[in-house]
Amino acid sequence: MTTSAHLGFFEDPQMLAPRRVVREEVEGGGFILRSPERLQPYERCVGEWLEHWARETPQALAVAEPAAAGGWTQLTWQALRQRVGSVAQALLNCKWSGDDPVVVLSDNSLDHMVLLLAGMHVGRPVCTVSSGYCRLAGGDFTRIHGILKALRPALIYAHDAATYGAAVKSSGLKAVVVFSHGASTYKGARSFDSLGATAETPQVMDAFARVKPDTHAKYLLTSGSTGHPKVVINTHRMLCANQQMIAQTLRFLTREKPVLLDWLPWSHTFGGNHNMNIVLKHGGTLYIDDGRPLPGAIDKTIAHLKDVQPTVYFNVPKGYDMLLPALEKDAKFAKRFFEKLRMVFYAGAGMPQATWQRLEAVAAPVRKEPVWFTTSWGSTETSPAITFAHWRLEGPGVIGLPMPGAELKFLPNAGKLEMRVRGPNIFPGYRDNEQATQDAFDDDGFYCIGDAGYLKDREDPSSGVVFNGRVAEDFKLTTGTWVSVGTLRLKVVTALAPLVQDVVITGHDQSHIGVMLFLTEPARAMPLADVKAHVLKGLQALRAEGGGSSQTPTRALVLADAPSMAAGEMTDKGYINQRLTLQRRAADVQALYAGPDADPRVLWI
């Protein structure tokens, strides 16, 4: 954990890239930011990482998952490569043609990871679908059936037949079906162990040699705010280029092999590309966390963190909110959690200031050096990182600067600066959707990501980019005033901490802003009158800060339930889908504007 004798971590260019950026003006009042550092050569395909570490550090621990009897089931790099080779051979023996993918329906696991790597090793694209679609109450499999028909899988894998068999069987697809458990109860299914028992032949390395940078590695689904998710093509070039960008920015990763304990689902680019690939690129160790930032499930994460000490930790803001009570009441746990951490990273949603401050407060007494909280920014289509804040931040909001190889263009749009991106980490298009692909890029080949941002200091581009919400989520009040949803959401969550978990901003076609409040679990058990009193005080304080009608909610509605992951209101990462939630809760929105006495859950200020 030591750097050069005369330099601190943040000042040492061997540990972090210098904070530099080049600005180029463009017509129409916009500009482009890019790193002056050239992107260095990167691997041909994902499998080259596995081949390298299986040769160089064969007995080092690569990946582990919780064992049923306690402890961890572990695979070294050599053992991981052997399993991948066997499963890859089993896939080749199926003699499929075309690009129909291997589709995974269940949560993160060793078998899941082996299957993903095996498919990519021999040029067969893989796709992990959110497991929640197969576990909906009442057995409504409409959405998962639509996704499977769009993907046209060659093979469908799930952890166990009891949980996932009904969704697969009722789909009517004629794919090969594989389960790790219960395959004998599903007619025609194969066990994952049978794939792993296949003897590898030279066919595997022959197929590996044919994998090219533009070969499809993965298909990932967009969040699908419209109800029809698009299939995003991820190539080997994208994934390998993005990890080289990160390696040139976070230089300590090449000197200190990263150790991760990570729950983030591989159906999303954050967990499945960013985090898993950091381990693969640098020969680190991934401990698969079977916990979640949910009541009850967070206890598993806490137990694992008392056993495993990560060197870098990734989570979404809600995940940190769920960890904080345990960290705040147990100094021994807090010391163990922060002791070896180089970096505490958040993404997936904006970090409320209150959460940031609580994390700093709990870390300060148990560390000699301040902990480094930071973030990045990107999307499924960018594999994912475009920017990184590779310096010490004073608080949330800044999303960093473009990494080597990435270009970030800013164009005026609806009172904001719309951001567009270009680079080798950008996707080539949406599978089987030429129109959506054409619409995604401008005439200069920049991907129109739909987010907005601005420079923290307009005179100093190296100050970093501040995230400014989604262009499409923003709206105008009937007064003609634009409301920045992303910015206001963070302000409201911070003002109403610690009772409010998240909020949905309302006000389209209205003259005043409203907020629908999702409470934390303890707050949902409190009397409604007490909750409303806290909300009223917080909103009054927010109004006193000024900012005008665009930053001041005048009414709030307290929701009795949590956001529904099954219905798409909340993603696996804990991010609220504003548009879909507003659609599902249209009656609540109507109640919010009906008057303060029309519904006991409503208050006006």
C-alpha positions as CSV (number, residue, x, y, z in Angstrom):
1,M,0.0,0.0,0.0
2,T,3.0,2.3,-0.2
3,T,3.8,4.6,-3.2
4,S,7.0,6.4,-4.1
5,A,8.8,7.6,-0.9
6,H,8.5,11.3,-1.8
7,L,5.0,11.3,-3.3
8,G,1.5,10.7,-2.0
9,F,-1.0,8.4,-3.7
10,F,-2.8,11.2,-5.6
11,E,0.5,12.9,-6.7
12,D,2.3,9.7,-7.8
13,P,2.0,9.3,-11.6
14,Q,2.8,5.6,-11.2
15,M,-0.5,5.2,-9.3
16,L,-2.9,7.6,-11.0
17,A,-2.7,9.4,-14.4
18,P,-2.0,13.1,-14.2
19,R,-5.1,15.3,-14.4
20,R,-5.0,16.6,-17.9
21,V,-7.4,17.4,-20.7
22,V,-7.5,19.1,-24.1
23,R,-10.4,21.3,-25.2
24,E,-11.4,21.9,-28.8
25,E,-14.1,24.4,-29.7
26,V,-16.8,23.3,-32.2
27,E,-19.4,25.2,-34.2
28,G,-22.7,26.1,-32.4
29,G,-21.2,27.0,-29.0
30,G,-20.0,23.4,-28.2
31,F,-16.7,21.9,-27.5
32,I,-14.9,18.5,-27.3
33,L,-12.8,17.2,-24.5
34,R,-10.2,14.5,-24.9
35,S,-7.2,13.2,-23.0
36,P,-3.8,14.2,-24.3
37,E,-2.5,10.7,-23.5
38,R,-2.6,8.3,-26.4
39,L,-4.5,5.0,-25.9
40,Q,-1.9,2.2,-25.8
41,P,-2.4,-1.2,-27.6
42,Y,-4.8,-3.6,-26.0
43,E,-5.7,-7.3,-26.3
44,R,-7.4,-8.9,-29.3
45,C,-10.2,-10.5,-27.2
46,V,-11.4,-11.1,-23.7
47,G,-10.0,-14.6,-23.6
48,E,-6.4,-13.3,-23.9
49,W,-6.6,-12.1,-20.3
50,L,-7.6,-15.6,-19.1
51,E,-4.9,-17.3,-21.2
52,H,-2.2,-14.9,-19.8
53,W,-3.0,-15.3,-16.1
54,A,-3.4,-19.1,-16.4
55,R,0.2,-19.2,-17.7
56,E,1.7,-16.4,-15.5
57,T,0.0,-17.0,-12.1
58,P,-1.7,-20.4,-12.4
59,Q,-2.0,-21.0,-8.7
60,A,-3.3,-17.5,-7.8
61,L,-6.9,-17.2,-6.7
62,A,-9.1,-16.0,-9.5
63,V,-12.7,-16.3,-8.4
64,A,-14.6,-17.6,-5.4
65,E,-18.3,-17.9,-4.4
66,P,-19.9,-18.6,-1.0
67,A,-20.1,-22.3,-0.2
68,A,-23.3,-23.9,1.1
69,A,-21.5,-25.2,4.2
70,G,-19.7,-21.9,4.8
71,G,-16.4,-20.5,3.6
72,W,-15.7,-20.1,-0.1
73,T,-15.6,-22.4,-3.2
74,Q,-12.5,-21.2,-5.0
75,L,-10.9,-21.5,-8.5
76,T,-7.3,-20.6,-9.3
77,W,-6.5,-19.1,-12.7
78,Q,-5.3,-22.5,-13.9
79,A,-8.5,-24.2,-12.7
80,L,-10.7,-21.5,-14.2
81,R,-9.0,-21.9,-17.6
82,Q,-9.4,-25.7,-17.4
83,R,-13.2,-25.3,-16.7
84,V,-13.6,-22.7,-19.4
85,G,-11.8,-25.0,-21.9
86,S,-14.1,-27.9,-21.1
87,V,-17.3,-25.9,-21.4
88,A,-16.1,-24.2,-24.5
89,Q,-15.5,-27.6,-26.1
90,A,-19.1,-28.6,-25.1
91,L,-20.4,-25.5,-26.8
92,L,-18.4,-26.3,-30.0
93,N,-19.7,-29.8,-30.0
94,C,-23.2,-28.4,-30.4
95,K,-22.2,-27.3,-33.9
96,W,-24.3,-24.1,-34.0
97,S,-24.1,-21.7,-36.8
98,G,-24.8,-18.0,-36.8
99,D,-24.6,-15.6,-33.9
100,D,-27.4,-16.9,-31.7
101,P,-26.1,-16.4,-28.1
102,V,-25.7,-18.3,-24.9
103,V,-28.3,-16.8,-22.6
104,V,-28.1,-16.9,-18.8
105,L,-31.2,-16.2,-16.7
106,S,-29.9,-16.5,-13.1
107,D,-27.7,-14.6,-10.7
108,N,-23.9,-14.4,-10.5
109,S,-22.1,-17.7,-9.7
110,L,-19.0,-19.7,-10.6
111,D,-20.9,-21.7,-13.2
112,H,-22.3,-18.5,-14.7
113,M,-18.9,-16.9,-15.0
114,V,-17.3,-20.1,-16.5
115,L,-20.1,-20.2,-19.1
116,L,-19.7,-16.5,-20.1
117,L,-16.0,-16.9,-20.5
118,A,-16.3,-20.2,-22.4
119,G,-18.7,-18.6,-24.9
120,M,-16.5,-15.6,-25.5
121,H,-13.4,-17.8,-25.7
122,V,-14.6,-19.5,-28.9
123,G,-16.5,-16.6,-30.5
124,R,-20.0,-17.4,-29.2
125,P,-21.8,-14.3,-27.9
126,V,-23.2,-14.4,-24.4
127,C,-26.1,-12.5,-22.8
128,T,-27.1,-12.4,-19.1
129,V,-30.7,-11.4,-18.5
130,S,-31.9,-10.0,-15.2
131,S,-33.0,-12.9,-13.1
132,G,-36.0,-11.0,-11.7
133,Y,-37.9,-11.5,-15.0
134,C,-38.2,-15.2,-14.2
135,R,-39.4,-14.7,-10.6
136,L,-42.4,-12.4,-11.0
137,A,-45.3,-13.0,-8.7
138,G,-48.1,-15.0,-10.4
139,G,-45.9,-16.4,-13.0
140,D,-46.3,-13.6,-15.5
141,F,-43.5,-14.4,-18.0
142,T,-44.6,-12.1,-20.8
143,R,-41.5,-9.9,-20.6
144,I,-38.9,-12.7,-20.3
145,H,-40.6,-14.5,-23.2
146,G,-40.4,-11.4,-25.3
147,I,-36.7,-11.0,-24.5
148,L,-35.9,-14.6,-25.3
149,K,-37.6,-14.5,-28.6
150,A,-35.7,-11.4,-29.5
151,L,-32.4,-13.0,-28.5
152,R,-33.0,-16.3,-30.2
153,P,-30.7,-18.2,-27.8
154,A,-28.8,-21.3,-28.9
155,L,-28.5,-22.3,-25.3
156,I,-30.4,-21.2,-22.1
157,Y,-28.7,-21.6,-18.8
158,A,-30.1,-21.1,-15.3
159,H,-28.9,-22.1,-11.8
160,D,-31.8,-24.4,-10.9
161,A,-34.8,-25.9,-12.6
162,A,-37.1,-25.3,-9.7
163,T,-36.8,-21.5,-9.9
164,Y,-36.3,-21.0,-13.6
165,G,-37.7,-24.1,-15.3
166,A,-41.3,-22.7,-15.6
167,A,-40.2,-19.6,-17.4
168,V,-38.0,-21.5,-19.8
169,K,-40.5,-24.3,-20.6
170,S,-43.4,-22.0,-21.3
171,S,-41.3,-19.9,-23.7
172,G,-41.7,-22.6,-26.4
173,L,-38.2,-22.1,-27.6
174,K,-36.1,-25.1,-28.9
175,A,-32.8,-24.1,-27.4
176,V,-30.4,-26.4,-25.5
177,V,-31.4,-26.0,-21.8
178,V,-28.8,-26.4,-19.0
179,F,-29.2,-26.2,-15.2
180,S,-26.6,-26.5,-12.5
181,H,-29.2,-28.1,-10.2
182,G,-32.3,-30.1,-11.0
183,A,-31.6,-30.9,-14.7
184,S,-33.0,-34.4,-14.2
185,T,-36.4,-32.9,-13.4
186,Y,-36.7,-31.0,-16.7
187,K,-37.2,-33.1,-19.8
188,G,-34.3,-32.9,-22.2
189,A,-32.2,-30.6,-20.0
190,R,-28.4,-31.1,-19.5
191,S,-26.6,-30.6,-16.2
192,F,-23.8,-28.0,-16.1
193,D,-21.5,-30.7,-14.7
194,S,-21.9,-32.6,-18.0
195,L,-20.6,-29.6,-19.9
196,G,-17.7,-29.3,-17.5
197,A,-16.8,-33.0,-17.9
198,T,-16.2,-32.5,-21.6
199,A,-12.6,-33.2,-22.7
200,E,-11.0,-30.1,-24.4
201,T,-9.6,-30.7,-27.9
202,P,-7.5,-28.5,-30.2
203,Q,-10.8,-27.2,-31.6
204,V,-11.0,-24.8,-28.7
205,M,-7.8,-23.0,-29.4
206,D,-8.5,-23.1,-33.1
207,A,-11.8,-21.3,-32.5
208,F,-10.0,-18.9,-30.0
209,A,-7.6,-17.9,-32.8
210,R,-10.4,-17.0,-35.1
211,V,-12.0,-14.5,-32.6
212,K,-11.4,-11.0,-33.9
213,P,-11.7,-7.6,-32.2
214,D,-15.0,-6.9,-33.9
215,T,-16.5,-10.4,-33.0
216,H,-19.6,-10.0,-30.9
217,A,-18.6,-10.8,-27.3
218,K,-21.8,-10.0,-25.4
219,Y,-25.3,-8.8,-25.9
220,L,-26.7,-6.6,-23.1
221,L,-30.2,-5.2,-22.7
222,T,-30.9,-1.6,-22.2
223,S,-33.0,-0.8,-19.1
224,G,-36.1,-0.5,-21.3
225,S,-37.8,2.6,-19.9
226,T,-40.3,2.3,-22.8
227,G,-41.0,-1.4,-22.0
228,H,-39.1,-2.6,-25.1
229,P,-35.4,-3.0,-24.2
230,K,-32.9,-2.9,-27.1
231,V,-30.1,-5.5,-27.5
232,V,-26.8,-3.7,-27.3
233,I,-23.9,-5.4,-29.2
234,N,-20.6,-5.5,-27.1
235,T,-17.6,-6.5,-29.2
236,H,-14.3,-7.8,-27.9
237,R,-12.7,-4.5,-29.1
238,M,-15.0,-2.5,-26.9
239,L,-14.4,-4.5,-23.8
240,C,-10.6,-4.7,-24.2
241,A,-10.2,-1.0,-25.2
242,N,-12.2,0.1,-22.2
243,Q,-10.0,-1.9,-19.8
244,Q,-6.9,-0.4,-21.4
245,M,-8.4,3.1,-20.8
246,I,-9.0,2.2,-17.2
247,A,-5.5,0.7,-16.8
248,Q,-3.9,3.9,-18.1
249,T,-6.0,6.0,-15.7
250,L,-5.9,3.8,-12.5
251,R,-2.3,2.9,-12.9
252,F,-2.1,1.3,-9.4
253,L,-4.2,-1.7,-10.7
254,T,-1.1,-2.9,-12.7
255,R,1.0,-2.8,-9.5
256,E,-1.5,-4.0,-6.9
257,K,-3.7,-6.8,-8.1
258,P,-7.2,-5.9,-7.3
259,V,-9.4,-7.8,-4.8
260,L,-13.1,-7.4,-5.3
261,L,-16.1,-8.5,-3.3
262,D,-19.0,-7.7,-5.7
263,W,-22.7,-8.3,-5.9
264,L,-23.5,-6.1,-8.9
265,P,-25.4,-8.3,-11.5
266,W,-23.7,-9.4,-14.7
267,S,-26.9,-8.5,-16.6
268,H,-25.7,-4.9,-16.3
269,T,-22.5,-3.4,-17.7
270,F,-21.3,-2.1,-14.3
271,G,-20.9,-5.5,-12.8
272,G,-20.6,-7.7,-15.9
273,N,-18.1,-5.5,-17.9
274,H,-16.5,-2.9,-15.7
275,N,-15.9,-4.9,-12.5
276,M,-15.4,-8.4,-13.8
277,N,-13.1,-7.3,-16.5
278,I,-10.9,-5.3,-14.1
279,V,-10.2,-8.6,-12.4
280,L,-9.6,-10.4,-15.7
281,K,-7.4,-7.7,-17.1
282,H,-5.2,-7.4,-14.1
283,G,-5.1,-11.0,-12.8
284,G,-6.9,-10.0,-9.5
285,T,-9.4,-11.9,-7.4
286,L,-13.2,-11.7,-7.6
287,Y,-15.3,-12.8,-4.6
288,I,-18.9,-13.2,-5.7
289,D,-21.2,-11.6,-3.1
290,D,-24.6,-13.3,-2.9
291,G,-25.9,-10.4,-0.8
292,R,-27.9,-7.4,-2.1
293,P,-28.7,-3.8,-0.9
294,L,-32.1,-5.0,0.3
295,P,-33.4,-5.7,3.8
296,G,-32.2,-9.0,5.0
297,A,-30.0,-9.6,2.0
298,I,-27.5,-6.9,3.1
299,D,-26.6,-9.1,6.1
300,K,-24.9,-11.5,3.7
301,T,-22.8,-8.7,2.3
302,I,-21.8,-7.5,5.8
303,A,-20.8,-11.1,6.8
304,H,-18.7,-11.4,3.6
305,L,-17.0,-8.0,4.2
306,K,-16.0,-9.2,7.7
307,D,-14.3,-12.1,6.0
308,V,-12.9,-10.6,2.8
309,Q,-11.0,-7.3,2.6
310,P,-11.4,-5.8,-0.8
311,T,-8.8,-3.4,-2.2
312,V,-11.3,-1.7,-4.4
313,Y,-15.0,-1.6,-3.7
314,F,-17.8,-0.9,-6.1
315,N,-21.4,-0.2,-5.3
316,V,-24.4,1.9,-6.1
317,P,-25.4,4.7,-3.7
318,K,-28.3,2.7,-2.2
319,G,-25.7,-0.1,-1.4
320,Y,-23.7,2.3,0.7
321,D,-26.9,3.6,2.4
322,M,-27.6,0.0,3.4
323,L,-24.0,-0.6,4.7
324,L,-23.8,2.6,6.7
325,P,-25.8,1.6,9.8
326,A,-23.5,-1.5,10.3
327,L,-20.4,0.6,9.7
328,E,-21.5,3.4,12.0
329,K,-22.3,1.1,15.0
330,D,-19.4,-1.3,14.7
331,A,-15.9,0.4,14.7
332,K,-14.2,-2.9,14.3
333,F,-16.2,-3.7,11.2
334,A,-15.6,-0.2,9.8
335,K,-11.8,-0.6,10.4
336,R,-11.7,-3.9,8.6
337,F,-13.8,-2.6,5.7
338,F,-11.7,0.5,5.0
339,E,-8.3,-0.9,6.0
340,K,-7.1,-2.1,2.6
341,L,-9.2,0.0,0.3
342,R,-7.5,2.0,-2.3
343,M,-10.8,3.2,-3.8
344,V,-14.4,3.4,-2.8
345,F,-16.4,3.7,-6.0
346,Y,-20.0,4.5,-6.8
347,A,-22.0,4.6,-10.0
348,G,-25.4,3.7,-11.4
349,A,-27.0,6.7,-9.8
350,G,-25.9,10.0,-8.2
351,M,-24.6,9.9,-4.7
352,P,-26.5,12.1,-2.2
353,Q,-24.3,14.5,-0.3
354,A,-25.6,13.1,3.0
355,T,-24.4,9.6,2.1
356,W,-21.0,10.9,1.1
357,Q,-20.6,12.8,4.4
358,R,-21.7,9.8,6.5
359,L,-19.1,7.6,4.7
360,E,-16.3,10.1,5.3
361,A,-17.3,10.4,8.9
362,V,-17.2,6.7,9.6
363,A,-13.9,6.2,7.7
364,A,-12.0,9.1,9.3
365,P,-11.5,7.5,12.8
366,V,-10.4,4.1,11.5
367,R,-7.9,5.1,8.8
368,K,-4.6,7.1,8.8
369,E,-5.2,8.3,5.3
370,P,-8.6,9.7,4.1
371,V,-10.5,7.2,2.0
372,W,-10.8,7.9,-1.7
373,F,-14.4,8.2,-2.9
374,T,-14.7,8.4,-6.6
375,T,-16.9,7.6,-9.6
376,S,-17.0,7.2,-13.4
377,W,-19.6,7.7,-16.1
378,G,-20.8,5.7,-19.0
379,S,-23.5,3.3,-20.3
380,T,-24.3,-0.1,-21.7
381,E,-23.4,1.2,-25.1
382,T,-19.9,2.4,-24.0
383,S,-18.7,-0.8,-22.3
384,P,-19.0,1.2,-20.0
385,A,-16.5,3.8,-18.8
386,I,-16.0,7.1,-20.7
387,T,-14.8,9.4,-17.9
388,F,-13.1,8.8,-14.6
389,A,-12.5,11.1,-11.6
390,H,-8.9,10.0,-10.9
391,W,-8.2,12.6,-8.3
392,R,-9.5,13.4,-4.8
393,L,-13.0,14.8,-4.9
394,E,-14.5,17.2,-2.3
395,G,-18.0,15.7,-2.8
396,P,-20.3,14.0,-5.3
397,G,-21.3,15.5,-8.6
398,V,-18.1,15.5,-10.7
399,I,-17.9,12.5,-13.0
400,G,-14.3,13.0,-14.1
401,L,-12.6,13.6,-17.4
402,P,-12.4,11.6,-20.6
403,M,-10.0,8.6,-20.4
404,P,-7.3,8.0,-23.1
405,G,-9.0,7.2,-26.4
406,A,-12.4,8.7,-25.5
407,E,-13.8,11.9,-26.9
408,L,-16.6,13.8,-25.2
409,K,-18.5,16.4,-27.1
410,F,-20.8,19.0,-25.6
411,L,-23.6,20.7,-27.5
412,P,-26.2,23.2,-26.4
413,N,-29.7,21.5,-26.1
414,A,-32.8,22.7,-24.2
415,G,-30.8,24.9,-21.9
416,K,-28.2,22.3,-21.1
417,L,-25.1,20.9,-22.6
418,E,-25.9,17.5,-24.2
419,M,-22.9,15.1,-24.0
420,R,-22.0,12.8,-26.9
421,V,-19.1,10.3,-27.0
422,R,-16.8,8.6,-29.5
423,G,-14.0,6.1,-29.2
424,P,-13.0,2.4,-29.6
425,N,-15.2,1.5,-26.5
426,I,-18.4,2.6,-28.2
427,F,-20.8,0.0,-29.5
428,P,-21.4,-0.7,-33.2
429,G,-25.2,-0.8,-32.9
430,Y,-28.3,-2.5,-31.7
431,R,-28.8,-6.1,-32.8
432,D,-31.5,-6.4,-35.5
433,N,-32.5,-2.7,-35.1
434,E,-31.0,-0.6,-37.9
435,Q,-33.2,2.4,-37.3
436,A,-32.3,2.6,-33.6
437,T,-28.7,2.2,-34.6
438,Q,-28.9,5.1,-37.1
439,D,-30.7,7.3,-34.6
440,A,-28.0,6.7,-31.9
441,F,-25.2,8.4,-33.7
442,D,-24.7,11.9,-35.1
443,D,-23.1,12.8,-38.4
444,D,-19.6,12.8,-36.9
445,G,-20.0,9.3,-35.4
446,F,-20.5,10.4,-31.8
447,Y,-22.9,8.3,-29.8
448,C,-25.9,10.4,-28.5
449,I,-26.0,9.0,-25.0
450,G,-28.8,11.4,-23.8
451,D,-27.0,12.7,-20.7
452,A,-26.1,16.3,-20.0
453,G,-23.1,17.8,-18.2
454,Y,-21.0,20.9,-17.7
455,L,-17.6,21.9,-16.6
456,K,-17.2,22.5,-12.9
457,D,-15.1,25.5,-13.8
458,R,-15.8,26.9,-17.2
459,E,-12.3,28.5,-17.4
460,D,-10.5,25.3,-16.3
461,P,-11.5,22.1,-18.2
462,S,-9.3,20.0,-15.9
463,S,-11.7,20.8,-13.0
464,G,-13.9,18.0,-14.3
465,V,-17.3,17.4,-15.8
466,V,-20.4,17.6,-13.6
467,F,-23.3,15.3,-14.4
468,N,-26.5,17.3,-15.2
469,G,-29.1,14.6,-15.5
470,R,-30.8,13.1,-18.5
471,V,-31.9,15.4,-21.3
472,A,-35.0,13.3,-21.9
473,E,-36.1,13.2,-18.2
474,D,-36.1,17.0,-17.9
475,F,-39.3,18.9,-18.5
476,K,-40.8,22.3,-18.5
477,L,-43.3,23.7,-16.1
478,T,-46.3,25.5,-17.6
479,T,-44.4,28.7,-16.7
480,G,-41.8,27.8,-19.3
481,T,-39.1,27.0,-16.7
482,W,-37.0,23.9,-17.3
483,V,-36.6,21.4,-14.4
484,S,-33.4,19.4,-14.2
485,V,-34.7,16.1,-12.8
486,G,-31.3,14.5,-12.0
487,T,-30.0,17.5,-10.2
488,L,-33.2,18.1,-8.2
489,R,-33.5,14.5,-7.2
490,L,-30.2,14.5,-5.4
491,K,-31.0,17.8,-3.7
492,V,-34.3,16.4,-2.4
493,V,-32.9,13.0,-1.2
494,T,-30.2,14.9,0.7
495,A,-32.6,17.3,2.2
496,L,-34.9,14.5,3.4
497,A,-32.2,12.1,4.7
498,P,-32.3,9.7,6.4
499,L,-36.0,8.9,6.0
500,V,-36.2,9.0,2.2
501,Q,-34.6,6.3,0.1
502,D,-35.3,7.9,-3.3
503,V,-37.8,10.3,-5.0
504,V,-39.6,10.7,-8.3
505,I,-39.9,14.3,-9.6
506,T,-43.3,15.4,-11.0
507,G,-44.5,18.6,-12.7
508,H,-44.8,18.0,-16.4
509,D,-47.7,20.1,-17.7
510,Q,-48.1,21.6,-14.2
511,S,-47.1,24.9,-12.7
512,H,-45.4,23.5,-9.6
513,I,-42.9,20.8,-8.9
514,G,-43.9,17.8,-6.8
515,V,-42.1,14.8,-5.4
516,M,-43.2,11.2,-4.7
517,L,-41.2,9.8,-1.8
518,F,-39.9,6.2,-1.4
519,L,-39.1,5.8,2.3
520,T,-36.4,3.8,3.9
521,E,-37.6,0.6,5.6
522,P,-37.4,2.1,9.1
523,A,-39.3,5.2,8.0
524,R,-42.1,3.1,6.6
525,A,-42.7,1.8,10.1
526,M,-43.0,5.3,11.5
527,P,-46.3,7.1,12.0
528,L,-47.3,9.0,8.8
529,A,-47.6,12.3,10.8
530,D,-44.0,12.1,11.9
531,V,-42.8,11.3,8.5
532,K,-44.7,14.3,7.0
533,A,-43.3,16.6,9.7
534,H,-39.8,15.6,8.7
535,V,-40.6,16.0,5.0
536,L,-42.1,19.5,5.6
537,K,-39.1,20.7,7.5
538,G,-36.7,19.4,4.9
539,L,-38.6,20.9,2.0
540,Q,-38.9,24.3,3.8
541,A,-35.2,24.3,4.3
542,L,-34.7,23.5,0.6
543,R,-37.0,26.4,-0.3
544,A,-35.0,28.7,2.0
545,E,-31.8,28.0,-0.1
546,G,-33.4,29.7,-3.1
547,G,-33.1,28.5,-6.6
548,G,-36.5,29.5,-7.8
549,S,-39.4,27.3,-9.0
550,S,-37.2,25.0,-10.9
551,Q,-35.4,23.8,-7.7
552,T,-38.2,24.0,-5.2
553,P,-40.9,21.3,-4.8
554,T,-44.1,22.7,-3.4
555,R,-45.8,19.4,-2.6
556,A,-44.9,15.8,-1.7
557,L,-46.7,12.5,-1.5
558,V,-45.4,9.8,0.8
559,L,-45.6,6.3,-0.8
560,A,-46.3,3.4,1.5
561,D,-44.4,0.8,-0.5
562,A,-40.9,0.4,-2.0
563,P,-40.2,0.8,-5.7
564,S,-41.0,-2.4,-7.6
565,M,-38.0,-4.1,-9.2
566,A,-40.3,-6.7,-10.8
567,A,-42.3,-4.0,-12.5
568,G,-39.2,-2.1,-13.7
569,E,-39.5,0.9,-11.3
570,M,-36.1,0.0,-9.9
571,T,-33.2,-1.7,-11.7
572,D,-31.1,-4.4,-10.1
573,K,-28.5,-1.6,-9.4
574,G,-31.0,0.4,-7.3
575,Y,-31.7,3.2,-9.8
576,I,-35.2,4.6,-10.1
577,N,-36.7,4.6,-13.6
578,Q,-38.5,8.0,-13.4
579,R,-40.5,7.7,-16.6
580,L,-41.9,4.2,-15.9
581,T,-42.7,5.0,-12.3
582,L,-44.6,8.0,-13.3
583,Q,-46.6,5.9,-15.7
584,R,-47.4,3.2,-13.2
585,R,-48.3,5.6,-10.5
586,A,-50.4,8.1,-12.5
587,A,-53.1,8.0,-9.9
588,D,-50.6,9.1,-7.2
589,V,-49.4,11.9,-9.4
590,Q,-53.0,13.1,-9.8
591,A,-53.5,13.0,-6.0
592,L,-50.4,15.1,-5.6
593,Y,-52.0,17.9,-7.5
594,A,-55.6,17.5,-6.3
595,G,-55.0,19.4,-3.1
596,P,-53.4,19.0,0.4
597,D,-56.6,17.6,1.9
598,A,-57.6,15.2,-0.9
599,D,-55.2,12.4,0.3
600,P,-53.7,12.0,3.8
601,R,-50.3,11.0,2.2
602,V,-50.0,14.5,0.5
603,L,-48.5,17.7,2.0
604,W,-48.1,21.1,0.5
605,I,-45.7,23.9,1.5
